[in-house]
Amino acid sequence: MKIKRSWLLRIVAGIGVFIILYSLIRHFSGFSFGERAEKYMFDTLTFVALGVFIYNRKLAADEAREKKAGEQQVEDQNPPA
């Protein structure tokens, strides 16, 4: 099953929303997982988001390559007169 680029962007947006909501809850209620857990959590989320962005760029490059190859194939089948 191929992951669509829109889902990757949704994942990154979800990570961003989670970080913002957690920060707001922590600020207003004082709730916290602890300094070490927060550092690990935010580092992990940052690397996951970075990995998703890199994979998204790879998918975009693959799609562009496939599109260009398809256009080239059509041009080869229908040469200009």
N, C-alpha and C positions, 0 to 999 in steps of 0.2 A: 504494500500500500504506500503510495507516494504522499508525502505531507505537502500540502499546498502552502504557498508563501503567505497567504492571508492568515493561516493558523499560526505560523511562526510569529507574525506581527502581533497577533492576539496574545500569544504567550508572553512576549516582551511587555506588552501593555499591561497584562495581568500582574507581572512581576513589579512593574512600576506602581500600579495601584496598591498592591500589597505593601510595598515599602512606605508609600505615603500614608496609608491608613494606619500601619503599625506605628509610624512616627507620631501621628496625631494622637492615637490612643495612649502612647507612652507619655506624651507631653501633657495631656489633659487629665489622665487618670493615674499616672505614675506606674502603670503596669510595665514590667520588664522581665525578660528571660534571663537577664544577667549579662554582664559585659562580655565575657568570653563567648557565650552562646550567640549574642548579637553579632559579634565580629565574625564568627564562623558563618552565621546565617547570611549576613550581607555580602561577605566575600563569595560564598557559594552562589548567591543570586546574581552577583555581578558577573561571575565566570559563566554561568548558565546563559545569561542575556548575551554576553559576548559570543559564546558558541552559537547561539541561535542567529545572531546577526551574520556571523561568518557563513553558516549553513545557508542562510537566506541569500547571500551574495553568490554562493556556489550555484544554487538553484536558478537564480536570475541569469547567470552566465550560461548554464546548460540550456535554458529555454531560449536565449538569444542565439546560441550556436545551432540548436535544432531549427529555429525559424529561418536562419540564414541558409542552412543546408537545404531546407525545403524550398526556399525561393530559388536557390541555385539549381535544384533538380528540375523545377518547373521551367526555368530559363533554358536548361539543356534540352528539354523535351520540345520546347516551342521556340526554335531559333528565330531571330528577326528576319524578315523577308528581304 
